[in-house]
Amino acid sequence: MRKFDTKVQYLKYKVLREVARHAWNDTLLEHVMDIPKDIVPGKIPTMRCCVYKERAILAERVKLAMGGTADQPHVIQVIDIACDDCPASGYDVTDSCRGCLAHRCEDACRRGAISFDHNHVAHIDKSKCVECGQCAKVCPYSAIVNRKRPCQNACKIKAISINEDDAAKIDYDKCISCGACVYQCPFGAIQDKSYILNVIDLLKKSENNTKYKVYALVAPAIGSQLTYAKLGQVVSGIKELGFIGVVEAALGADLVAWAEGRELAEKGLLTSSCCPAFVSYIKNEFPKLAPHISHNLSPMATIAKYIKEHEENVKIVFIGPCTAKKAEVQLETVQPYVDAAITFEELQALFDSREMDITTLPEDVLDNASYFGRIFARSGGLADAVTQSLKEQNITDFQLKPISCDGIEECRMALLKMNRGVLDANFVEGMACVNGCIGGAGNLTHGEKNKAEGDKYGREAMEKTIAAAISMLPK
């Protein structure tokens, strides 16, 4: 077993691995029973009420791993049948209620939702409760708790509610495809759609056409992932899958930082365009601020565009930590340049679907970006890169005042101030995921270790300036 944060991730990976295995072998996966026994439920249920329900849930996981259905285009989806074991959301009175005489909870409730039984134990009328939480704040025993579901806690933009069948429901007018709910759901009932079959199809076509090339475009967060092998072995493994070359998206980050520095100096106020979830959040919740979004494409799209402008018959697959990238590649502005996006979870599944042990492979090298391009992977890295960009371009008549927003909650606070014209900054770096890309939902692992590994990867860059990295690109 590879290093995954949770068993839910491991289950998801195993399904992806088997779907990929069938795709490589040109065999159609028609039934969940075609999957190896370590994935298919046996005769005795292990998590659900019966094996039939477990198999039905597995069938839905397989469907999403195969790209889902045409009638549901969204990247993040709820497996309704798997979403039924979390307690109902809302404020509840626990057994800690001592039946006190003070009744502060009753006094605090302006909706009259609190009543008491003959033992003075409090009860909440859900038809009247508006989830304000005032009763919980005043209870001296902390006996009133908010039983919010993990997915709702994870979704800081409040795009998740509970439907009439007691399952999670996503408001796609709000959803930014960040995948926080995917990573936090303890039952794997929310999942990101996979385009792994599209990638395998591209690679198989390239095998039969010598003029047709497929490049892998890897996010700088790769420095914190698949650490059981050396980075050069990961690069070799990607090429073994059939990719003609492996390019750093960090090279696109260098190009973006260079252009964004000039754009910022010209406009005087800017929000970053690198995180697709952050950009979607601005457009959804703060449409008046949309004109201030940087007009640069993301690093992924920027370097992909560069490659396609310099080579013919090229297809490009992005590999990274981000579920929102799967939505970004569907945008009209990005679709011509990036043909598919998968996560590091899916990359691991691709390796193992081909029975590859990448630790036995020789070390290859990545096209070298600068230190500043590589640190885009963490929160604060983009602001550092733009600072460097202004310095290298000798733009001295502009005073940069950046703010780096680590997670969508910090983004919201900065955008609220910006919307009111009281933000003490002229450049907003927004990262929807806490810690930035190294905390993305599609990573194999998360946490402080990722930050240390990501910074180490940045320091290993041979090019120490943005200009030096850009100068290495073919003209």
C-alpha positions in Angstrom: 0.0 0.0 0.0 1.3 3.4 -0.9 1.3 6.3 1.5 -2.2 7.8 1.6 -3.7 10.0 4.3 -6.9 7.9 4.7 -8.4 4.6 3.8 -11.1 6.5 1.8 -8.3 7.8 -0.5 -6.9 4.3 -0.7 -10.3 2.9 -1.8 -10.7 5.6 -4.4 -7.2 4.9 -5.7 -7.9 1.1 -6.0 -11.0 1.8 -8.1 -9.1 4.2 -10.3 -6.3 1.6 -10.7 -8.6 -1.1 -11.8 -10.5 1.1 -14.2 -7.2 2.1 -15.7 -6.0 -1.5 -15.9 -9.0 -2.5 -18.0 -8.5 0.6 -20.2 -4.9 -0.3 -21.0 -6.0 -3.9 -21.8 -9.0 -2.8 -24.0 -11.4 -4.7 -21.8 -14.7 -3.0 -20.8 -15.4 -2.9 -17.1 -19.1 -3.9 -17.2 -19.7 -5.0 -13.7 -18.3 -4.3 -10.3 -17.7 -8.1 -9.8 -15.0 -7.8 -12.5 -12.9 -5.9 -10.0 -10.4 -7.8 -7.8 -11.7 -9.3 -4.5 -9.8 -6.8 -2.4 -12.1 -4.1 -3.6 -15.5 -5.8 -4.2 -17.5 -6.5 -1.0 -17.7 -10.1 0.1 -20.7 -12.0 1.5 -20.5 -10.1 4.8 -21.0 -6.3 4.8 -18.1 -4.4 6.3 -19.4 -0.8 6.4 -23.0 -0.8 5.2 -26.3 -2.6 6.0 -25.8 -5.2 3.3 -23.4 -6.2 0.6 -25.9 -5.2 -2.1 -25.7 -1.6 -0.9 -21.9 -1.8 -0.8 -21.8 -3.1 -4.3 -24.2 -0.4 -5.5 -22.0 2.3 -4.0 -18.9 0.7 -5.6 -20.7 0.8 -9.0 -21.1 4.5 -8.6 -17.5 4.9 -7.7 -16.5 3.0 -10.8 -18.9 5.2 -12.9 -17.2 8.4 -11.7 -13.7 6.9 -12.2 -14.8 6.2 -15.8 -15.8 9.8 -16.4 -19.3 9.9 -15.0 -22.4 10.5 -17.2 -23.1 13.1 -19.8 -26.1 14.6 -17.9 -23.8 15.5 -15.0 -20.9 17.7 -16.2 -19.7 18.9 -12.8 -16.4 17.8 -11.4 -17.5 17.4 -7.8 -20.4 15.0 -7.3 -22.3 13.4 -4.5 -22.8 9.6 -4.5 -26.3 9.8 -2.9 -26.5 6.2 -1.9 -23.2 6.5 0.0 -24.3 9.6 1.9 -26.5 8.4 4.7 -24.5 7.7 7.9 -23.6 11.2 9.1 -25.8 12.6 11.9 -28.3 15.3 10.9 -26.9 18.8 10.7 -27.8 21.5 13.2 -27.7 22.3 16.9 -28.6 19.5 19.3 -28.8 19.1 23.0 -26.5 16.4 24.3 -26.5 14.3 27.4 -24.4 16.9 29.1 -27.5 19.0 29.7 -27.9 19.0 33.5 -31.5 20.4 33.5 -30.3 23.6 35.2 -32.8 26.2 36.4 -31.0 29.2 34.8 -32.4 28.4 31.3 -29.9 30.8 29.6 -30.4 28.9 26.4 -34.1 29.8 26.4 -33.4 33.4 27.0 -30.8 33.6 24.2 -33.2 32.0 21.6 -35.2 34.7 19.8 -37.2 32.2 17.9 -38.7 30.3 20.8 -37.2 27.1 19.6 -36.1 25.9 23.1 -38.5 24.0 25.4 -37.9 21.8 28.5 -39.3 18.5 29.7 -40.3 17.6 33.2 -36.6 17.2 34.2 -35.8 20.7 32.9 -33.7 19.1 30.1 -33.7 21.4 27.0 -35.0 20.3 23.6 -34.7 22.2 20.3 -37.6 22.5 17.9 -36.0 22.1 14.5 -38.9 23.8 12.7 -38.2 27.0 14.6 -34.4 26.9 14.9 -32.4 29.1 12.5 -29.0 27.7 13.5 -27.8 31.0 15.0 -25.9 29.2 17.7 -26.7 31.7 20.5 -28.0 28.9 22.8 -24.7 27.0 22.4 -22.7 30.1 23.3 -24.5 30.7 26.6 -24.8 27.1 27.9 -22.6 26.8 31.0 -22.1 23.0 30.4 -21.4 23.3 26.6 -24.3 20.8 26.3 -25.5 22.2 23.0 -23.4 21.3 20.0 -23.5 21.9 16.3 -23.6 18.6 14.5 -22.5 19.9 11.2 -21.5 17.3 8.7 -17.8 17.1 7.7 -18.6 18.1 4.1 -20.4 21.2 5.3 -17.6 22.1 7.7 -15.1 21.7 4.9 -17.1 23.8 2.5 -16.3 27.4 3.6 -18.4 28.9 0.8 -21.6 27.2 2.0 -22.3 25.4 -1.3 -23.4 22.2 0.5 -26.8 21.6 2.1 -28.9 18.5 3.0 -31.6 17.3 0.6 -34.9 15.7 1.4 -33.3 12.3 1.4 -30.8 13.4 4.1 -27.9 13.3 1.6 -25.5 16.1 0.8 -26.6 18.4 -2.0 -24.2 20.7 -3.9 -25.2 24.2 -5.1 -23.3 24.4 -8.3 -23.9 28.1 -8.6 -21.6 28.4 -5.6 -19.3 25.4 -5.9 -15.7 26.3 -6.9 -14.6 22.7 -7.4 -11.9 23.0 -4.8 -12.5 19.5 -3.5 -12.3 20.3 0.2 -15.5 18.3 0.7 -14.1 15.3 -1.2 -11.0 15.1 1.0 -13.0 15.6 4.3 -15.9 13.2 3.7 -15.2 10.2 5.9 -17.3 7.8 3.7 -16.1 8.9 0.3 -19.6 9.9 -0.5 -18.4 13.0 -2.4 -15.9 12.4 -5.2 -14.3 14.2 -8.1 -15.0 12.9 -11.6 -11.9 11.3 -13.2 -10.6 11.9 -16.7 -8.1 9.1 -16.4 -9.7 7.2 -19.4 -9.2 10.3 -21.6 -5.6 10.3 -20.7 -5.1 6.7 -21.4 -6.8 7.1 -24.8 -4.4 10.0 -25.7 -1.4 7.9 -24.7 -2.6 4.9 -26.7 -3.2 7.0 -29.8 0.3 8.5 -29.5 1.8 4.9 -29.6 0.3 4.4 -33.0 1.1 7.8 -34.5 4.8 8.9 -34.4 3.8 12.5 -35.3 1.3 12.7 -32.4 3.0 13.7 -29.0 1.6 13.9 -25.5 3.4 16.0 -22.9 2.9 15.8 -19.2 2.7 19.1 -17.5 3.4 18.6 -13.7 2.5 21.1 -11.0 5.3 22.3 -8.7 3.5 20.6 -5.8 5.0 17.4 -7.2 8.0 18.1 -5.0 5.9 17.1 -1.9 4.3 14.0 -3.4 5.2 10.4 -4.3 8.2 10.9 -1.9 8.7 7.1 -1.5 10.7 7.5 -4.8 13.1 10.1 -6.0 11.7 12.9 -8.1 13.8 11.9 -11.1 12.3 8.4 -10.9 8.8 9.9 -10.9 9.7 11.7 -14.1 11.0 8.5 -15.6 7.8 6.7 -14.6 5.7 9.4 -16.3 7.7 8.9 -19.5 7.3 5.1 -19.2 3.5 5.6 -19.3 4.0 7.0 -22.8 4.5 10.7 -22.4 7.0 12.2 -24.8 8.2 14.7 -22.2 7.6 16.1 -18.8 7.4 19.9 -18.4 7.2 21.9 -15.2 4.1 24.0 -14.8 6.5 26.2 -12.8 7.9 27.4 -16.1 4.4 28.8 -16.7 4.6 30.3 -13.2 7.8 32.1 -14.2 6.1 33.5 -17.3 3.0 34.5 -15.2 5.0 36.2 -12.5 6.9 38.2 -15.1 3.8 39.4 -16.9 1.7 39.8 -13.7 4.4 42.2 -12.3 4.0 44.5 -15.3 0.2 44.2 -15.3 0.0 45.1 -11.6 2.3 48.1 -12.0 0.1 49.3 -14.9 -3.3 48.8 -13.2 -2.4 49.5 -9.6 -4.8 46.9 -8.1 -4.9 43.2 -9.0 -6.1 39.8 -7.8 -4.2 36.7 -8.9 -5.4 34.3 -11.6 -3.4 31.2 -10.8 -5.9 29.3 -8.5 -9.0 28.5 -10.6 -11.1 28.0 -7.4 -10.2 31.5 -6.2 -11.0 33.0 -9.6 -14.4 31.2 -9.6 -15.1 32.4 -6.1 -14.6 36.0 -7.1 -16.8 35.7 -10.2 -19.5 33.9 -8.1 -19.5 36.0 -4.9 -17.8 39.3 -5.8 -18.7 39.9 -9.5 -17.9 43.6 -9.2 -14.3 42.7 -8.5 -14.0 40.5 -11.6 -12.4 43.3 -13.7 -9.5 43.3 -11.2 -8.6 39.6 -11.8 -5.3 39.3 -13.6 -5.8 38.8 -17.3 -2.9 36.3 -17.4 -3.9 32.7 -17.9 -2.9 30.3 -15.0 0.7 28.9 -15.1 -0.8 25.6 -16.4 -2.5 27.2 -19.3 0.3 29.7 -20.0 3.0 27.1 -20.5 0.6 24.8 -22.3 -0.2 27.6 -24.7 3.5 28.2 -25.2 4.2 24.6 -26.0 1.4 24.4 -28.6 2.5 27.6 -30.3 6.0 26.1 -30.8 5.1 22.5 -31.7 2.5 20.8 -33.9 0.4 17.7 -33.2 0.8 18.1 -29.4 -1.6 17.1 -26.6 -1.0 18.2 -23.1 -2.1 16.5 -19.8 -1.8 18.4 -16.6 -0.9 16.4 -13.5 -1.3 18.1 -10.1 -3.0 18.4 -6.7 -6.1 20.3 -7.8 -9.6 19.1 -8.6 -10.5 22.6 -9.7 -8.1 22.2 -12.6 -10.4 19.6 -14.0 -13.0 22.4 -14.3 -10.5 25.0 -15.6 -9.5 22.9 -18.6 -13.2 23.0 -19.7 -13.1 26.8 -20.0 -13.1 28.2 -23.5 -10.0 30.2 -22.7 -8.1 27.1 -21.6 -9.6 24.2 -23.6 -7.4 24.8 -26.7 -4.2 24.4 -24.7 -4.8 21.7 -22.1 -6.4 18.4 -23.2 -7.0 16.8 -19.8 -6.2 17.2 -16.1 -5.6 14.5 -13.5 -4.5 14.5 -9.9 -1.5 12.9 -8.2 -3.9 10.3 -6.8 -4.7 9.3 -10.4 -1.0 9.4 -11.4 -0.3 6.8 -8.7 -3.2 4.7 -10.1 -1.8 4.9 -13.6 1.6 3.7 -12.4 0.2 0.8 -10.6 -2.3 -0.1 -13.3 0.9 -0.8 -15.4 2.5 -2.8 -12.6 5.3 -0.2 -12.5 7.7 0.1 -9.5 9.1 3.5 -10.1 11.7 3.1 -7.4 13.6 0.8 -9.7 13.8 3.3 -12.6 16.7 5.6 -13.4 16.5 9.2 -12.6 15.4 11.7 -15.3 15.3 15.5 -15.0 12.6 18.1 -15.3 12.8 21.2 -17.5 14.1 23.6 -15.0 12.0 26.5 -13.7 13.3 29.1 -11.2 13.0 28.9 -7.5 10.3 31.5 -7.7 8.2 29.5 -10.2 8.4 26.4 -8.0 7.3 28.1 -4.8 3.9 29.0 -6.5 2.9 25.6 -4.9 2.6 27.2 -1.4 0.7 30.1 0.0 2.8 33.2 -0.3 4.9 31.9 -3.1 3.1 33.9 -5.8 3.5 37.2 -3.9 7.2 36.5 -3.5 7.5 35.8 -7.2 5.7 39.0 -8.2 8.0 40.9 -5.8 11.0 39.4 -7.6 9.5 40.1 -11.0 9.2 43.8 -10.2 12.8 43.8 -9.0 14.2 42.0 -12.0 12.3 44.3 -14.4 13.5 47.4 -12.6 10.0 48.6 -12.0 10.8 51.0 -9.2 8.0 53.5 -9.5 5.4 51.1 -8.1 5.2 50.2 -4.4 3.9 46.6 -4.0 1.6 45.9 -1.0 0.6 42.2 -1.3 -1.6 40.1 0.8 -1.4 36.3 0.7 -4.7 34.6 1.5 -4.2 31.1 2.8 -7.5 29.3 2.3 -10.8 30.5 1.0 -11.8 32.0 4.4 -8.9 34.4 4.3 -9.7 35.1 0.6 -13.2 36.0 1.6 -12.1 38.5 4.3 -9.7 40.2 1.8 -12.3 40.4 -0.9 -14.9 41.8 1.5 -12.4 44.6 2.4 -11.5 45.1 -1.3 -15.2 45.3 -2.2 -15.6 48.1 0.3 -12.5 49.9 -0.7 -10.7 49.5 2.6 -8.2 46.8 1.8 -4.6 47.9 2.7 -3.1 46.0 -0.2 -2.9 46.3 -4.0 -2.2 42.7 -4.9 -4.3 39.8 -3.6 -2.8 36.4 -3.9 -5.7 33.9 -3.4 -5.3 30.2 -2.7 -8.5 28.3 -2.1 -6.8 25.5 -0.3 -5.1 26.0 3.1 -1.3 25.9 2.5 -1.9 26.5 -1.2 -1.5 23.8 -3.9 0.5 21.6 -1.5 -2.8 21.3 0.5 -4.9 20.4 -2.6 -7.6 17.7 -2.5 -5.9 15.6 -5.2 -2.7 15.1 -3.3 -1.7 11.7 -1.9 -0.7 13.3 1.4 -1.3 16.6 3.1 0.2 18.6 6.1 3.3 20.4 7.2 5.6 17.8 5.6 4.3 18.9 2.3 5.3 22.5 2.9 8.9 21.4 3.9 9.2 19.2 0.8 7.8 21.9 -1.4 10.3 24.5 -0.2 13.1 22.0 -0.6 12.0 21.4 -4.2 12.1 25.1 -4.8 15.6 25.5 -3.4 16.8 22.7 -5.8 16.0 24.9 -8.8 19.1 25.6 -10.9 17.8 28.9 -12.2 17.9 31.4 -9.4 16.1 34.2 -11.2 12.8 34.4 -13.2 14.5 36.0 -16.2 17.1 33.1 -16.3 14.3 30.5 -16.4 12.4 32.3 -19.1 15.5 32.7 -21.2 16.0 28.9 -21.3 12.7 28.5 -23.2 13.0 27.8 -26.9 12.2 30.8 -29.1 
